[in-house]
Amino acid sequence: MEISSTRRFPVWLLVTWGVTRLALLLFVFKVWVFPGPDVTTDVSVIYHGWYEALRTGSFPHHDVTWQYPPAAALAILSPALLPFADYAHAFFDLVFLADLAVFCLLQYAGLRPGRSLRGAWMWTVGVALLGPTVYARYDVMVTAVAVAALLAGTRHPRVMGVLAGFGAMVKVWPVLLLAGALRSKAWIAAAVTAGGLALAFALTMPGAFSFLTFQRDRGTEVESLGSLVFHVARRYGWEGEVRLNYGSVEFLGPYVDWVSGAALFLSVIAFGWLLLWRLRVRHMTPPAIADAAFVAVLVFTVTSRVISPQYMVWLVGLAAVCLCFRGSRMTVPAGLILAACLATVLEFPVYFGDVVASDPLGVALLFVRNGLLVAATVTAARQLWLGTVTQPAPTVPPQASRTHESLAPS
């Protein structure tokens, strides 16, 4: 994915992005029909319903499918910016613009001296592989904020903190961008931003934090790592069922609580490992800040009770930022994420019926996708540890000393 001169205008990159995004738009506008269930109903039915509730000044706190922090309301209400289009079409147009913003940010970063366009290629190919689902969810909008935060983080920690705090109030996970932020400025800015938004929503809109209860009551989603236990168990007479529950298709029945508890335990272990890594870090570089954010989101995604297809957008975006830096150690994990994107579009939406039925094809696709994610997680965590803890700090040229000193803890 490297080109000979990063200073040349990347014509083929732009053409590839344009062609693939035109195809995605044709799919969500239903000019072309993508195999599997209609992925756009979340926008036309669920999001639109939330939109009507939010317009009244209240969160849809009686709807168990509303499981997002309060600033998510901004994404759901955003189609009002395009009053000339119906809700779904306006939403798709805005997601397209968010996609374009990420592409431009990664291209700009990749054309800078000492950087690489591999990140822009990663985003272009990864999003295309995921199919039209990415344009029928608001995760691209959140990822745009996260990409901007990481790219700003090496020089402007306060900007990174503000964007991470805002992103966390839209969909929680961007708080993990701060995993590699060693300066207190980023953490303080994030806390002030998130706290200010939380207070503003709590005072002005009822039900701002009802999502916390709904998230607590979720089960084991059929695409998660833990779901593989029940996909196999169904072949041997397990007496549970698969049902739409809390907005996703989940396993319900005997031992589901055990598996959900095991997933939570793994998330605690992941947090403990990240904390240990922070305590053992010997040196950080700009690439390592992005690498740490990628690893943090990756480990919590894999250990989650839910691994929806749109979660892959987060990983593609963060891996793309890593690849903008020539010194990143995440090349192999990024490649595994691309392979997982291909497996993801096959398991949802193309063969989702086989997944829900626990048919051999569906289970095989899940084993492949989740296996690739586990492999990416282990590889990425090992590379982060080796690059920042085990290996000695690289010799810094005198002219670069100021840059590295700016990354030291305050």
Secondary structure, 3 states (H helix, E strand, C coil): CCCCCCCCCCHHHHHHHHHHHHHHHHHHCCCCCCCCCCCCHHHHHHHHHHHHHHCCCCCCCCCCCCCCCCCHHHHHHHHHHCCCCCHHHHHHHHHHHHHHHHHHHHHHHHCCCCECCHHHHHHHHHHHHHHHHHHHCCHHHHHHHHHHHHHHHCCCHHHHHHHHHHHHHHHCHHHHHHHHCCCHHHHHHHHHHHHHHHHHHHHHCCCCCCHHHHHHCCCEECCCCCHHHHHHHHHHCCCCEEEEECCEEEEECCCHHHHHHHHHHHHHHHHHHHHHHHHHCCCCCHHHHHHHHHHHHHHHHHCCCCCCCCHHHHHHHHHHHHHHECCCCCHHHHHHHHHHHHHHHHHHHHCHHHHHCCCHHHHHHHHHHHHHHHHHHHHHHHHHHHHHHHCCCCCCCHHHHHHHHCCCCC
